[in-house]
Amino acid sequence: MALFMSPASVVVLVCAGFPWLMFLISARVYDNCLRLLPEAEYYVLKLIWIITNIYTYCDRRVRVFAMNICDLISKKSNKNVLLIKDGNAHTKIAFDRLDEIEHSDYDMVLLEFKTDDSAIVNYKTHVIRTSLVEEVSDIFDLSSASFIGILIKVKDGDEVIKTETVNFGNKNYSVSGNVIFDRIFIKYLLAEGCDFTMNLNHRYEVSFFDNKITQHIIEEPEYVQLIKDGFNIIRPNISTKGGEDFNNKCDEITKNEATPAVGNIMYSYFGGETNWVDLLKPKNQ
């Protein structure tokens, strides 16, 4: 019975064996040249170096070409919509297939927009939050707000049962109009990144630092609403003496109610002119 070898198997064997073949040929040529012409050692080594670099260059180009072909074949979308319920994403669908969504039971909708835009060098994916699928749009404005040192405390009564430091990683939630750090968002963060599920008796407290290294602490039902030039801390059902809703901008809240932090010493020393979040970001490659 004749042994059958597919063309793909031949290609794989050739690609896998080519480096070893080149090594054996180079070693044999090197030995013979040194034996017949010892002074040619420099030129032989130079030739081997050139061949090695040519192979490395070709190998990288072939890999990039193969990855591009795979991307074209798989047709992966850079815009995906997630439906979140009880902290979990139960539906993920491409942005251009929104009309196929049949589920109507969800707490929030997230549009993950992968981009190569260098406007924010730390992030690969912009995340736009909406309440309804019908409101999803890939047109958005980035917010200047930044959040570092995010700490979430989950309480059952007065007892702290869970403390987690959260890092958004390569996801950018700083999009104008986004609502973050409300109960729905906290449940999603804890379920996705910390494998923790909040129940009805749990309450949360979030502390974080803003662009000016000023600390803010919010408790349920408070949350943060992002705007183009910063953010607002929203405190539902809390009224001032005049009976008006308390909904001040970030700089007003910082002035009146922000918790002092060690970072504020640095901020005061430099006259508030240094944006430490920008300094901590890696430089463009």
Secondary structure, 3 states (H helix, E strand, C coil): CCCCCCHHHHHHHHHHHHHHHHHHHHHHHHHHHHHHCHHHHHHHHHHHHHHHHHHHHHHHHHHHHHHHHHHHHHCCCCEEEEEEECCEEEEEEEHHHHHHCCCCCCCEEEEEEECCCCCCCCCCEEEEEECCHHHCCCCCCECCCCCEEEEEEEEECCEEEEEEEECCCCEECCECCCEECCHHHHHHHHHHHHCCCCCCCEEEEEEEECCCCCEEEEECCCEEEEECCEEEEECCCCECCCCCECCCEHHHHHHHHCECCCHHHHHHHCCCCCCHHHHHCCCCC
